[in-house]
Amino acid sequence: MESLPARLAQATHIAVAGTWQRHVPAKYIAAALDGRSATGRWGTENGFPVLYLGRPTDSVVVEAYRHLIDPVADAPPPVSPRALITCTVSVSTILDLRSAANRVLADLTINQMQSGTRDRDAYRACQNVAAVAHQLEFHGIIAPAATEMGDTLVLFTDRLPEQENPTRTDEKLWTELPADPRKPREGRRLRVVR
């Protein structure tokens, strides 16, 4: 079997444009659209800088719950104020892992891309693909969101030409997390209308 770099060199790339969002601690609002070298699904602490964006908004909210609330077994801790950052994006050369053919080339499954936040093997597989995509000079990756709602856009900020940097269009302060979209809202019930 060919090596991962040889297989990913055959993958199709796309351009992505539109509105995307992310959540950050409020104290980091000014740097919200900067990439960071940190351990995550598509990046590592000593690697290249990545910027995680998502859509729709419900997916971004669920991602906050997955990382800040779900891992806590007992009563969830209070969450410090956060900000929802909205930006527009117009980027090229994005590895599209929504495509089954590209996932086969990357040797990644949907389960790996949508694993729990503590699945280190799945994270390593995704990090490996991101490292090779970065080496091949992709500007980022688009993949089905781990939340199973919408998509995640991961930008390799050191690969972006100046004109492809995201543009902030809005920011909203969250003094507490919005309601968890995975839970049904009280008082909303279907009823038969005759």
N, CA, C and O of each residue as an XYZ file, in Angstrom:
776
protein
N       0.841     -1.191      0.000
C       0.000      0.000      0.000
C       0.883      1.250      0.000
O       1.927      1.291      0.651
N       0.446      2.252     -0.735
C       1.193      3.510     -0.795
C       1.222      4.189      0.567
O       0.368      3.941      1.419
N       2.209      5.040      0.758
C       2.320      5.796      2.014
C       1.201      6.836      2.090
O       0.607      7.197      1.074
N       0.924      7.310      3.299
C      -0.102      8.337      3.493
C       0.198      9.590      2.664
O      -0.718     10.113      2.030
N       1.442     10.097      2.638
C       1.695     11.274      1.787
C       1.403     11.004      0.310
O       0.862     11.871     -0.376
N       1.749      9.823     -0.184
C       1.490      9.503     -1.596
C      -0.015      9.431     -1.863
O      -0.486      9.879     -2.908
N      -0.761      8.868     -0.920
C      -2.216      8.770     -1.111
C      -2.869     10.142     -1.029
O      -3.712     10.473     -1.862
N      -2.486     10.959     -0.020
C      -3.117     12.270      0.125
C      -2.749     13.220     -1.020
O      -3.501     14.149     -1.318
N      -1.621     12.997     -1.650
C      -1.244     13.817     -2.807
C      -2.247     13.620     -3.947
O      -2.345     14.465     -4.837
N      -2.983     12.520     -3.925
C      -3.989     12.231     -4.954
C      -5.377     12.770     -4.587
O      -6.291     12.755     -5.411
N      -5.527     13.244     -3.348
C      -6.835     13.701     -2.868
C      -7.259     14.981     -3.575
O      -6.432     15.810     -3.956
N      -8.564     15.116     -3.735
C      -9.089     16.345     -4.338
C      -9.143     17.437     -3.280
O      -9.338     17.164     -2.096
N      -8.970     18.661     -3.719
C      -9.094     19.795     -2.803
C     -10.179     20.712     -3.326
O     -10.515     20.696     -4.510
N     -10.719     21.510     -2.426
C     -11.807     22.411     -2.782
C     -11.519     23.796     -2.201
O     -10.617     23.973     -1.383
N     -12.308     24.764     -2.648
C     -12.318     26.090     -2.030
C     -13.529     26.134     -1.100
O     -14.550     25.503     -1.373
N     -13.413     26.869     -0.016
C     -14.508     27.006      0.949
C     -14.731     28.490      1.204
O     -13.790     29.236      1.477
N     -15.985     28.905      1.111
C     -16.343     30.297      1.397
C     -17.612     30.294      2.226
O     -18.451     29.403      2.093
N     -17.748     31.294      3.080
C     -18.973     31.408      3.855
C     -18.723     31.889      5.261
O     -17.643     32.376      5.594
N     -19.749     31.741      6.082
C     -19.717     32.184      7.471
C     -19.443     30.999      8.379
O     -20.072     29.948      8.256
N     -18.503     31.179      9.288
C     -18.092     30.143     10.236
C     -17.996     30.763     11.613
O     -17.959     31.986     11.755
N     -17.955     29.896     12.646
C     -17.887     30.403     14.016
C     -16.961     29.546     14.867
O     -16.574     28.439     14.494
N     -16.622     30.106     16.028
C     -15.897     29.350     17.050
C     -16.159     29.984     18.394
O     -16.579     31.139     18.470
N     -15.913     29.235     19.461
C     -16.031     29.784     20.811
C     -14.643     29.816     21.430
O     -13.816     28.938     21.184
N     -14.403     30.832     22.231
C     -13.113     30.992     22.918
C     -13.372     31.575     24.301
O     -14.404     32.209     24.519
N     -12.440     31.369     25.244
C     -12.560     32.104     26.508
C     -12.579     33.605     26.201
O     -11.837     34.074     25.338
N     -13.414     34.342     26.898
C     -13.566     35.779     26.633
C     -12.243     36.522     26.712
O     -12.040     37.497     25.989
N     -11.334     36.075     27.584
C     -10.063     36.790     27.707
C      -9.188     36.663     26.454
O      -8.208     37.395     26.311
N      -9.531     35.745     25.551
C      -8.755     35.567     24.313
C      -9.479     36.094     23.074
O      -9.142     35.729     21.947
N     -10.466     36.947     23.291
C     -11.260     37.474     22.180
C     -10.389     38.121     21.101
O     -10.644     37.925     19.912
N      -9.384     38.875     21.484
C      -8.554     39.592     20.507
C      -7.797     38.636     19.592
O      -7.558     38.960     18.429
N      -7.420     37.478     20.091
C      -6.634     36.515     19.307
C      -7.485     35.343     18.810
O      -6.949     34.299     18.439
N      -8.802     35.516     18.804
C      -9.711     34.409     18.495
C      -9.504     33.790     17.121
O      -9.806     32.613     16.929
N      -8.998     34.550     16.169
C      -8.820     34.012     14.814
C      -7.362     33.716     14.489
O      -7.010     33.493     13.331
N      -6.519     33.717     15.514
C      -5.124     33.306     15.337
C      -5.049     31.791     15.461
O      -5.804     31.195     16.230
N      -4.170     31.176     14.731
C      -3.953     29.745     14.903
C      -3.135     29.490     16.153
O      -2.381     30.351     16.606
N      -3.295     28.293     16.705
C      -2.525     27.903     17.889
C      -1.947     26.514     17.690
O      -2.582     25.639     17.100
N      -0.741     26.326     18.186
C      -0.140     24.997     18.228
C      -0.533     24.391     19.565
O       0.069     24.691     20.596
N      -1.544     23.539     19.540
C      -2.053     22.925     20.759
C      -2.620     21.555     20.412
O      -2.993     21.296     19.267
N      -2.680     20.698     21.396
C      -3.213     19.368     21.169
C      -4.719     19.444     20.981
O      -5.443     19.973     21.825
N      -5.169     18.912     19.871
C      -6.582     18.834     19.527
C      -6.737     17.736     18.499
O      -5.777     17.032     18.187
N      -7.925     17.585     17.976
C      -8.171     16.523     17.001
C      -7.250     16.655     15.782
O      -6.787     15.645     15.251
N      -6.983     17.875     15.337
C      -6.219     18.074     14.104
C      -4.871     18.760     14.337
O      -4.195     19.108     13.370
N      -4.473     18.957     15.559
C      -3.203     19.630     15.828
C      -2.511     19.071     17.057
O      -3.108     18.358     17.864
N      -1.238     19.412     17.178
C      -0.463     18.971     18.342
C       0.228     20.169     18.983
O       0.391     21.221     18.364
N       0.620     19.989     20.213
C       1.223     21.083     20.975
C       2.483     21.639     20.324
O       2.695     22.851     20.338
N       3.307     20.796     19.764
C       4.564     21.260     19.160
C       4.501     21.311     17.640
O       5.535     21.344     16.972
N       3.292     21.317     17.096
C       3.134     21.300     15.645
C       2.915     22.686     15.069
O       3.338     23.694     15.634
N       2.250     22.704     13.944
C       1.931     23.938     13.222
C       0.653     24.539     13.807
O      -0.131     23.821     14.428
N       0.429     25.846     13.620
C      -0.766     26.481     14.178
C      -2.029     26.131     13.387
O      -2.034     26.154     12.156
N      -3.090     25.809     14.114
C      -4.379     25.509     13.488
C      -5.456     26.409     14.089
O      -5.358     26.849     15.234
N      -6.472     26.667     13.293
C      -7.633     27.437     13.715
C      -8.861     26.582     13.439
O      -9.117     26.208     12.294
N      -9.616     26.273     14.482
C     -10.824     25.455     14.363
C     -12.039     26.357     14.207
O     -12.243     27.276     15.000
N     -12.844     26.095     13.186
C     -14.089     26.816     12.951
C     -15.197     25.788     12.727
O     -14.927     24.664     12.306
N     -16.433     26.170     13.005
C     -17.540     25.241     12.813
C     -18.782     25.927     12.324
O     -18.902     27.152     12.361
N     -19.707     25.112     11.863
C     -21.050     25.568     11.526
C     -21.960     24.366     11.445
O     -21.511     23.286     11.063
N     -23.208     24.516     11.789
C     -23.938     25.701     12.239
C     -23.610     26.038     13.700
O     -22.801     25.367     14.341
N     -24.255     27.088     14.205
C     -24.000     27.537     15.575
C     -24.244     26.419     16.582
O     -23.473     26.274     17.531
N     -25.303     25.622     16.397
C     -25.570     24.520     17.333
C     -24.367     23.590     17.452
O     -24.082     23.090     18.540
N     -23.664     23.352     16.357
C     -22.484     22.494     16.392
C     -21.390     23.119     17.259
O     -20.708     22.413     18.002
N     -21.222     24.429     17.169
C     -20.214     25.139     17.968
C     -20.587     25.066     19.454
O     -19.716     24.887     20.305
N     -21.870     25.202     19.761
C     -22.337     25.124     21.148
C     -22.093     23.709     21.687
O     -21.593     23.547     22.800
N     -22.440     22.693     20.905
C     -22.226     21.311     21.353
C     -20.737     21.052     21.569
O     -20.366     20.338     22.500
N     -19.892     21.616     20.732
C     -18.448     21.436     20.909
C     -17.997     22.016     22.252
O     -17.130     21.442     22.913
N     -18.569     23.132     22.654
C     -18.249     23.695     23.975
C     -18.652     22.710     25.068
O     -17.885     22.479     26.003
N     -19.828     22.136     24.965
C     -20.271     21.147     25.956
C     -19.369     19.915     25.954
O     -19.022     19.400     27.017
N     -18.986     19.438     24.766
C     -18.145     18.229     24.674
C     -16.810     18.414     25.389
O     -16.289     17.467     25.977
N     -16.256     19.618     25.346
C     -14.937     19.845     25.940
C     -14.994     20.384     27.372
O     -14.104     20.099     28.173
N     -16.018     21.151     27.698
C     -16.043     21.830     28.993
C     -16.961     21.175     30.033
O     -16.696     21.264     31.232
N     -18.019     20.531     29.590
C     -19.026     20.016     30.515
C     -19.056     18.485     30.535
O     -19.001     17.885     31.608
N     -19.141     17.852     29.374
C     -19.291     16.395     29.304
C     -18.211     15.610     30.044
O     -18.538     14.605     30.675
N     -16.941     16.017     29.999
C     -15.916     15.210     30.678
C     -16.014     15.194     32.204
O     -15.356     14.385     32.859
N     -16.822     16.072     32.764
C     -16.917     16.176     34.213
C     -18.028     15.237     34.686
O     -19.189     15.399     34.311
N     -17.663     14.261     35.506
C     -18.607     13.241     35.935
C     -19.666     13.784     36.889
O     -20.849     13.477     36.740
N     -19.259     14.574     37.848
C     -20.205     15.089     38.842
C     -20.848     16.372     38.327
O     -21.045     16.539     37.123
N     -21.165     17.256     39.229
C     -21.755     18.534     38.830
C     -20.755     19.311     37.987
O     -19.597     19.463     38.376
N     -21.199     19.803     36.833
C     -20.276     20.554     35.977
C     -19.764     21.806     36.675
O     -20.497     22.453     37.423
N     -18.509     22.143     36.428
C     -17.950     23.347     37.037
C     -18.528     24.591     36.376
O     -19.020     24.530     35.249
N     -18.468     25.713     37.074
C     -18.887     26.947     36.405
C     -17.924     27.243     35.252
O     -16.716     27.040     35.370
N     -18.464     27.710     34.174
C     -17.658     28.010     32.989
C     -17.413     29.506     32.963
O     -18.351     30.298     33.059
N     -16.144     29.895     32.831
C     -15.837     31.315     32.754
C     -16.427     31.884     31.471
O     -16.680     31.143     30.521
N     -16.649     33.194     31.436
C     -17.256     33.791     30.237
C     -16.498     33.414     28.964
O     -15.269     33.356     28.931
N     -17.278     33.164     27.934
C     -16.725     32.785     26.640
C     -17.299     33.724     25.591
O     -18.236     34.477     25.858
N     -16.730     33.669     24.408
C     -17.232     34.491     23.317
C     -17.468     33.619     22.098
O     -16.680     32.723     21.794
N     -18.554     33.892     21.412
C     -18.850     33.252     20.137
C     -18.381     34.221     19.056
O     -18.905     35.327     18.930
N     -17.404     33.800     18.291
C     -16.818     34.637     17.238
C     -17.365     34.169     15.894
O     -17.342     32.977     15.585
N     -17.851     35.106     15.107
C     -18.338     34.809     13.759
C     -17.381     35.460     12.769
O     -16.941     36.592     12.965
N     -17.066     34.726     11.702
C     -16.153     35.267     10.688
C     -16.574     34.788      9.305
O     -17.300     33.806      9.153
N     -16.094     35.515      8.306
C     -16.262     35.045      6.930
C     -14.937     34.471      6.468
O     -13.860     34.926      6.852
N     -15.058     33.461      5.635
C     -13.901     32.732      5.150
C     -14.003     32.595      3.646
O     -15.085     32.368      3.104
N     -12.881     32.731      2.980
C     -12.778     32.429      1.548
C     -11.382     31.862      1.340
O     -10.418     32.602      1.145
N     -11.289     30.532      1.385
C      -9.993     29.852      1.353
C      -9.950     28.833      0.222
O     -10.982     28.331     -0.223
N      -8.756     28.545     -0.224
C      -8.554     27.567     -1.302
C      -7.731     26.398     -0.776
O      -7.231     26.427      0.348
N      -7.604     25.399     -1.586
C      -6.728     24.254     -1.331
C      -7.038     23.585      0.006
O      -6.149     23.375      0.831
N      -8.311     23.255      0.204
C      -8.772     22.600      1.432
C      -8.998     21.118      1.142
O      -9.681     20.767      0.180
N      -8.426     20.256      1.971
C      -8.639     18.811      1.863
C     -10.043     18.512      2.364
O     -10.364     18.795      3.518
N     -10.882     17.944      1.506
C     -12.281     17.695      1.827
C     -12.469     16.267      2.333
O     -12.551     15.325      1.544
N     -12.539     16.116      3.661
C     -12.739     14.786      4.241
C     -14.216     14.455      4.423
O     -14.558     13.465      5.070
N     -15.088     15.277      3.857
C     -16.504     14.913      3.781
C     -16.683     13.916      2.644
O     -17.667     13.178      2.600
N     -15.726     13.903      1.728
C     -15.739     13.002      0.575
C     -15.265     11.606      0.996
O     -14.191     11.452      1.577
N     -16.083     10.596      0.693
C     -15.718      9.209      1.035
C     -14.412      8.815      0.352
O     -13.584      8.126      0.948
N     -14.223      9.248     -0.894
C     -12.993      8.889     -1.621
C     -11.764      9.465     -0.917
O     -10.746      8.784     -0.795
N     -11.852     10.708     -0.455
C     -10.717     11.317      0.249
C     -10.503     10.668      1.619
O      -9.365     10.547      2.072
N     -11.596     10.247      2.286
C     -11.428      9.549      3.576
C     -10.703      8.219      3.378
O      -9.889      7.822      4.211
N     -11.001      7.535      2.279
C     -10.304      6.274      1.987
C      -8.815      6.558      1.767
O      -7.966      5.841      2.297
N      -8.496      7.590      0.996
C      -7.086      7.948      0.776
C      -6.391      8.301      2.091
O      -5.213      8.000      2.282
N      -7.135      8.945      2.996
C      -6.574      9.350      4.290
C      -6.581      8.209      5.301
O      -5.969      8.313      6.364
N      -7.272      7.121      4.972
C      -7.427      5.982      5.881
C      -8.046      6.432      7.205
O      -7.603      6.037      8.283
N      -9.095      7.279      7.092
C      -9.833      7.766      8.256
C     -11.293      7.365      8.129
O     -11.854      7.365      7.033
N     -11.902      7.024      9.252
C     -13.325      6.702      9.265
C     -14.107      7.859      9.882
O     -13.546      8.714     10.567
N     -15.386      7.867      9.629
C     -16.268      8.846     10.270
C     -16.166      8.696     11.790
O     -16.130      9.690     12.515
N     -16.118      7.450     12.269
C     -16.020      7.232     13.728
C     -14.767      7.872     14.313
O     -14.817      8.421     15.414
N     -13.658      7.813     13.607
C     -12.434      8.458     14.106
C     -12.596      9.972     14.138
O     -12.150     10.622     15.084
N     -13.228     10.542     13.113
C     -13.392     11.991     13.048
C     -14.451     12.497     14.025
O     -14.467     13.678     14.371
N     -15.347     11.591     14.474
C     -16.409     11.997     15.385
C     -16.298     11.290     16.738
O     -17.288     11.150     17.456
N     -15.100     10.851     17.073
C     -14.886     10.149     18.343
C     -15.051     11.092     19.528
O     -15.098     12.312     19.374
N     -15.139     10.499     20.706
C     -15.169     11.283     21.936
C     -13.854     12.019     22.122
O     -12.850     11.694     21.488
N     -13.872     13.009     22.993
C     -12.690     13.852     23.188
C     -11.552     13.134     23.892
O     -10.436     13.654     23.936
N     -11.803     11.959     24.441
C     -10.745     11.222     25.144
C     -10.186     10.054     24.341
O      -9.363      9.296     24.855
N     -10.609      9.895     23.109
C     -10.135      8.785     22.271
C      -8.799      9.169     21.635
O      -8.765      9.713     20.531
N      -7.721      8.890     22.323
C      -6.382      9.300     21.874
C      -5.980      8.638     20.556
O      -5.288      9.259     19.749
N      -6.401      7.382     20.319
C      -6.056      6.713     19.058
C      -6.702      7.428     17.872
O      -6.055      7.648     16.849
N      -7.977      7.790     18.013
C      -8.669      8.518     16.942
C      -8.021      9.884     16.735
O      -7.825     10.316     15.600
N      -7.689     10.562     17.834
C      -7.027     11.865     17.719
C      -5.696     11.719     16.983
O      -5.380     12.527     16.109
N      -4.919     10.700     17.330
C      -3.615     10.504     16.667
C      -3.783     10.279     15.169
O      -3.005     10.801     14.370
N      -4.798      9.502     14.785
C      -5.043      9.250     13.357
C      -5.371     10.564     12.637
O      -4.858     10.820     11.548
N      -6.215     11.382     13.239
C      -6.578     12.676     12.633
C      -5.375     13.615     12.600
O      -5.149     14.300     11.603
N      -4.606     13.650     13.681
C      -3.413     14.503     13.736
C      -2.405     14.105     12.663
O      -1.755     14.963     12.066
N      -2.276     12.809     12.422
C      -1.365     12.305     11.398
C      -1.776     12.805     10.014
O      -0.941     13.261      9.233
N      -3.074     12.711      9.722
C      -3.584     13.183      8.430
C      -3.357     14.691      8.300
O      -2.945     15.167      7.242
N      -3.623     15.433      9.360
C      -3.414     16.891      9.313
C      -1.949     17.222      9.068
O      -1.642     18.132      8.299
N      -1.041     16.496      9.712
C       0.397     16.765      9.534
C       0.815     16.533      8.088
O       1.594     17.306      7.531
N       0.297     15.472      7.482
C       0.647     15.191      6.087
C       0.003     16.229      5.169
O       0.642     16.705      4.230
N      -1.256     16.583      5.433
C      -1.927     17.608      4.614
C      -1.164     18.931      4.701
O      -1.005     19.623      3.695
N      -0.699     19.279      5.881
C       0.095     20.497      6.059
C       1.389     20.402      5.263
O       1.779     21.351      4.584
N       2.052     19.255      5.348
C       3.306     19.035      4.611
C       3.083     19.165      3.101
O       3.948     19.657      2.377
N       1.901     18.711      2.635
C       1.580     18.791      1.205
C       1.068     20.173      0.793
O       0.657     20.376     -0.349
N       1.097     21.118      1.734
C       0.737     22.518      1.515
C      -0.744     22.771      1.272
O      -1.117     23.744      0.615
N      -1.597     21.877      1.813
C      -3.012     22.216      1.869
C      -3.143     23.405      2.822
O      -2.313     23.589      3.712
N      -4.185     24.204      2.632
C      -4.421     25.345      3.517
C      -5.263     24.946      4.721
O      -5.412     25.721      5.666
N      -5.812     23.738      4.683
C      -6.626     23.260      5.793
C      -7.411     22.030      5.412
O      -7.192     21.419      4.366
N      -8.331     21.682      6.290
C      -9.161     20.480      6.152
C     -10.597     20.858      6.475
O     -10.845     21.640      7.393
N     -11.548     20.302      5.722
C     -12.957     20.381      6.099
C     -13.415     18.940      6.321
O     -13.117     18.045      5.530
N     -14.148     18.742      7.417
C     -14.557     17.393      7.796
C     -15.921     17.446      8.471
O     -16.341     18.499      8.951
N     -16.616     16.304      8.507
C     -17.848     16.265      9.301
C     -17.505     16.592     10.752
O     -16.521     16.084     11.289
N     -18.304     17.426     11.376
C     -18.029     17.851     12.750
C     -18.120     16.672     13.711
O     -18.952     15.782     13.533
N     -17.272     16.670     14.716
C     -17.302     15.635     15.751
C     -18.640     15.640     16.485
O     -19.022     14.634     17.083
N     -19.343     16.747     16.446
C     -20.636     16.883     17.114
C     -21.744     16.134     16.381
O     -22.852     15.990     16.897
N     -21.436     15.655     15.172
C     -22.408     15.014     14.281
C     -23.456     16.013     13.791
O     -24.548     15.629     13.372
N     -23.105     17.306     13.848
C     -23.955     18.390     13.337
C     -23.074     19.277     12.480
O     -22.175     19.928     13.013
N     -23.289     19.331     11.209
C     -22.548     20.261     10.372
C     -21.113     19.857     10.104
O     -20.779     18.673     10.061
N     -20.268     20.865      9.925
C     -18.888     20.661      9.506
C     -17.907     21.411     10.400
O     -18.256     22.375     11.080
N     -16.671     20.931     10.370
C     -15.547     21.608     11.006
C     -14.578     22.021      9.913
O     -14.257     21.227      9.029
N     -14.114     23.249      9.971
C     -13.095     23.751      9.060
C     -11.854     24.031      9.896
O     -11.883     24.838     10.826
N     -10.778     23.359      9.556
C      -9.509     23.516     10.271
C      -8.555     24.220      9.319
O      -8.209     23.680      8.269
N      -8.130     25.420      9.683
C      -7.220     26.176      8.828
C      -5.798     26.096      9.364
O      -5.565     26.253     10.563
N      -4.856     25.850      8.469
C      -3.435     25.877      8.817
C      -2.994     27.318      8.600
O      -2.640     27.703      7.486
N      -3.015     28.102      9.653
C      -2.842     29.549      9.508
C      -1.482     29.948      8.951
O      -1.355     31.023      8.365
N      -0.464     29.113      9.118
C       0.839     29.449      8.543
C       0.897     29.157      7.048
O       1.865     29.537      6.389
N      -0.107     28.497      6.504
C      -0.174     28.212      5.068
C      -1.089     29.185      4.324
O      -1.094     29.206      3.094
N      -1.856     29.983      5.051
C      -2.826     30.867      4.403
C      -2.160     32.101      3.807
O      -1.422     32.800      4.502
N      -2.413     32.377      2.527
C      -1.982     33.670      1.991
C      -2.760     34.784      2.708
O      -3.868     34.548      3.190
N      -2.208     35.953      2.779
C      -2.818     37.077      3.498
C      -4.300     37.258      3.141
O      -5.128     37.469      4.026
N      -4.629     37.176      1.862
C      -6.007     37.412      1.428
C      -6.970     36.299      1.854
O      -8.183     36.451      1.709
N      -6.454     35.193      2.372
C      -7.315     34.096      2.818
C      -7.516     34.063      4.337
O      -8.174     33.157      4.847
N      -6.966     35.022      5.056
C      -7.192     35.062      6.498
C      -8.662     35.346      6.780
O      -9.257     36.193      6.115
N      -9.263     34.657      7.752
C     -10.673     34.903      8.082
C     -10.888     36.346      8.549
O      -9.993     36.962      9.128
N     -12.073     36.867      8.293
C     -12.439     38.222      8.689
C     -13.541     38.163      9.738
O     -14.619     37.621      9.491
N     -13.264     38.722     10.907
C     -14.254     38.735     11.998
C     -15.424     39.628     11.592
O     -15.231     40.742     11.106
N     -16.637     39.123     11.800
C     -17.829     39.912     11.486
C     -18.708     40.163     12.704
O     -19.536     41.075     12.699
N     -18.528     39.348     13.760
C     -19.367     39.521     14.949
C     -18.734     38.791     16.132
O     -17.945     37.862     15.961
N     -19.096     39.229     17.323
C     -18.707     38.511     18.541
C     -19.813     38.711     19.562
O     -20.351     39.807     19.716
N     -20.141     37.623     20.257
C     -21.164     37.664     21.301
C     -20.570     37.072     22.564
O     -19.945     36.012     22.528
N     -20.765     37.758     23.675
C     -20.263     37.264     24.951
C     -21.262     36.265     25.524
O     -22.465     36.522     25.553
N     -20.754     35.133     25.976
C     -21.560     34.141     26.689
C     -21.159     34.225     28.158
O     -20.045     33.836     28.509
N     -22.037     34.722     29.021
C     -21.739     34.691     30.456
C     -22.012     33.295     31.001
O     -21.492     32.915     32.050
N     -22.825     32.540     30.286
C     -23.024     31.114     30.548
C     -23.267     30.455     29.198
O     -23.624     31.121     28.226
N     -23.072     29.144     29.147
C     -23.265     28.465     27.871
C     -24.736     28.489     27.473
O     -25.608     28.376     28.334
N     -25.022     28.633     26.185
C     -26.407     28.516     25.726
C     -26.927     27.106     26.045
O     -26.148     26.220     26.396
N     -28.213     26.909     25.924
C     -28.793     25.582     26.156
C     -28.128     24.557     25.242
O     -27.772     24.858     24.103
N     -27.970     23.361     25.755
C     -27.347     22.273     25.001
C     -28.299     21.819     23.894
O     -29.372     21.297     24.197
N     -27.941     22.000     22.622
C     -28.825     21.619     21.515
C     -29.121     20.120     21.443
O     -30.051     19.706     20.750
N     -28.346     19.312     22.147
C     -28.584     17.865     22.130
C     -29.747     17.472     23.022
O     -30.260     16.359     22.910
N     -30.173     18.365     23.907
C     -31.261     18.062     24.838
C     -32.534     18.752     24.379
O     -32.508     19.920     23.991
N     -33.653     18.026     24.422
C     -34.909     18.673     23.999
C     -35.275     19.807     24.955
O     -35.037     19.727     26.160
N     -35.839     20.829     24.405
C     -36.239     21.981     25.223
C     -37.548     21.671     25.926
O     -38.455     21.082     25.339
N     -37.640     22.067     27.179
C     -38.860     21.863     27.963
C     -40.016     22.625     27.319
O     -39.842     23.718     26.780
N     -41.166     22.034     27.389
C     -42.359     22.711     26.892
C     -42.583     22.536     25.401
O     -43.637     22.925     24.896
N     -41.630     21.967     24.681
C     -41.815     21.756     23.247
C     -42.233     20.311     23.037
O     -41.458     19.387     23.284
N     -43.451     20.126     22.585
C     -43.954     18.780     22.326
C     -44.723     18.804     21.017
O     -45.373     19.791     20.671
N     -44.634     17.712     20.309
C     -45.445     17.573     19.102
C     -46.869     17.208     19.514
O     -47.079     16.456     20.466
N     -47.818     17.738     18.806
C     -49.196     17.366     19.078
C     -49.931     17.231     17.766
O     -49.568     17.839     16.759
N     -50.962     16.428     17.798
C     -51.749     16.200     16.591
C     -52.775     17.326     16.481
O     -53.500     17.620     17.432
N     -52.820     17.942     15.318
C     -53.774     19.016     15.066
C     -54.794     18.481     14.067
O     -54.430     17.995     12.996
N     -56.062     18.571     14.420
C     -57.118     18.047     13.520
C     -57.843     19.191     12.862
O     -58.761     18.968     12.073
